């Protein structure tokens, strides 16, 4: 199913504005690394368009995409104001399939 990145970006900005963010991150959405970066750029564009200065905004959606690169499962996470908490499971079975 194609992902409507501008709409997802608008939803994520609204989620951020509504109070404690990250309610949308619980919904499964599969993004490629390129889509995740494009989504991050769109969110920054929307926020800058209303006068905000955006520095270092990261998207939790990207975690699932990147997890496979490190042979871990993301069991849970919380984005705080200046850091992130992760609950990870190491997947040696995934790493065993990697080429040297």
DRENVEXSE-291700 format. One record per atom (N, C-alpha, C, O): z, x, y. Coordinates in steps of 0.02 Angstrom, whole numbers, plus 50000, padded with zeros to 5 digits. Last residue first. Example, Ala and Ser with C-alpha at 12.3 -4.5 7.8 and 13.67 -1.06 7.14 Angstrom:
BEGIN
503545064249888;503575068449947;503945064550002;504025067050057;503905066049716;503905061549775;503905066049835;504235071249834;
***
This chain:
BEGIN
502685151149417;502975156749455;502505158749506;502635163449544;502635133249419;502335139749403;502675145149444;502925143849499;503855121249367;503505124949418;503195131249390;503455134249343;504625115249273;503905113849269;503505117849321;502895117749320;505925118149308;505655121349248;504905120349241;504565124349207;506165109549413;506035116649429;505735120149369;505335124849377;506415097849341;505845098149387;505655105449400;505065107349399;507585101349275;506995099349236;506355099449278;505825101049253;508525103349374;508225109249342;507615107549300;507175111749290;508925095549503;508475093649448;508155099849417;507585101449432;510435090849580;509975096249564;509585094349501;509865091749453;510685078049691;510745079749620;510215085149606;509625084149619;511605075649843;511015077849806;511185078949733;511755080549715;511995068549986;512235068549917;511615069849875;511155065649871;512235074450151;511795073150095;512185072950030;512655076850020;512405071650322;512765072350259;512275070350204;511955065150208;511915080050471;511755075350418;512185076850357;512325082650342;512255080550650;512165083550584;512025078050533;512005072050550;512525073950768;512285080850772;512215084350705;512135090450702;512765060450733;512495062150798;512195069150800;511665070150829;512165058450563;512685058150614;512365060150681;511765061350684;511505050350432;511305054150490;511835053050543;511945047450566;511825051550263;512035048450325;511845053050382;511995059050381;511245048150097;511295052350156;511535048150215;511455042050216;511005049649918;511245046249977;511265051050036;511295057050027;510265056149826;510645050349803;510905046349862;511025040349856;508835064349807;509275062249862;509615055849839;509295050549834;508605076849686;508575069749702;509045068449759;509605071049761;507685092349689;508305088549695;508135081149703;507585079349724;506665102249705;506925100149639;507615097049644;508065098849606;506085104349825;506685108349811;507005106449745;507555108849730;505055095549833;504895102649845;505485107249828;505385113249817;505685083349821;505305085949764;505125093349772;505035096849722;506185081649951;506645082849895;506285085849835;506545090349802;505235077850042;505395084950037;505835086549976;505845092249953;505235063950025;504615067750016;504775075150004;504475078249960;506545060650056;506285059249989;505665063349974;505575065949919;506615064650193;507035067750142;506745066750072;506715071450033;505895056750277;505595063050256;505975066350199;505705070350161;506715046550316;506185045250268;505905051650238;505695051750180;507495051350420;507765051450352;507245050150299;507315052350242;506835061650543;506785055150510;507025055750438;506795059950400;507475068850692;507225069350624;507255062550591;507655058250609;507335075150851;507425068950813;507105069750745;506505071250740;507325085950945;507565086850877;507675080550836;508085080650790;507405076551087;507455083451063;507705083150991;508245080450978;506765066751214;506875067151142;506865074451120;506375077951132;507255057951345;507075064851328;507265065851255;507855065851237;506575042151394;507065046251358;506795053251349;506195054451346;505635033751452;506015038151494;506535042551459;506895046251492;504825026751371;505325022851408;505825027351445;506355025051466;504075036651313;503735031651355;504215027251394;504025024251444;504965042751229;504795046251291;504445041451340;504525042051400;504925033251126;505555034451162;505415037951228;505725036351279;503585034051083;503875027651106;504495028751148;504585025651201;503525047651046;503085045051099;503365038551127;503375037551188;504455048050941;504585052051001;504165049451059;504405048951116;503755039750852;504415037750876;504595041550940;504835038650988;502615047750831;502545041050861;503215038550888;503235035650941;503175058950768;502825059750832;502765053050868;502865052650928;503655053150650;504115056450696;503805057050766;504135055850816;502425049250595;502925044250614;503425047150663;503605043850712;501855061750571;501515057150617;501995051650641;501985049650699;502765066550476;502715069950541;502375065450592;502565065450651;502495057150375;503175057750403;503165061250470;503515059150517;501155059650347;501345053250376;502045053550407;502155050650460;501275072650293;500875071550353;501055064950387;501105064650448;502025070050179;502315074350231;501935073250296;502245073050349;501885052450143;501695059450133;502035063550187;502295060850236;503115040450100;502685043550150;502485050450126;502875053950093;503695025650040;503445032150020;502955034650072;502455031450086;505125016950058;504475018050089;504265025050070;504625029850082;506415006150020;505965011349993;505285011350029;504935006350030;507705004750137;507115001550107;506645006850082;506495011650118;508635012550199;508785010250132;508205006850097;508195006050036;508205014350326;508075019750279;508245017750208;508025020950160;508595004250410;507925003850381;507825008950326;507405007950282;509815008350458;509805002550413;509125002050379;509094999550323;509875018650550;509755020350480;509795014350433;509815015350372;511115017950684;510445017850654;510465018950579;510985019950549;512235007450761;512195012850711;511505012650676;511345007750642;511164999350874;511835001850859;511785007450810;511345011750815;509874995950908;510324990650888;511044992950874;511484988750863;509075007150929;509355003650987;509894998650969;510334997151010;508685010150798;509085014950836;509435011550894;510025012950908;507894998850774;508485000150732;508965004950767;509565004050767;506885001150865;507304995150873;507944995950833;508484993950856;506355012550806;506645013150873;507095007150886;507635007850915;505905006950686;506425012050684;506745013050752;507355014350756;504924998050730;505504995450694;506075000550694;506654998650702;504005007150784;504325002150828;504954999350795;505464998450828;503665014050665;503985017650721;504335012750767;504905014050788;503035003750595;503635006750568;504015010550622;504635010350624;501925002150681;502404996650672;503064999250644;503594997250666;501285014750669;501525012450734;502035006750728;502525006650765;501055015050523;501515019750556;501735017350625;502335017850641;500905005650398;500745004550469;501245008750510;501775006350528;500315011650246;500895011450291;500645010650362;500225014550385;499535003450108;499515007550168;500125006450213;500405000950216;500005004249941;500005000050000;500005004450062;500435008850068;
***
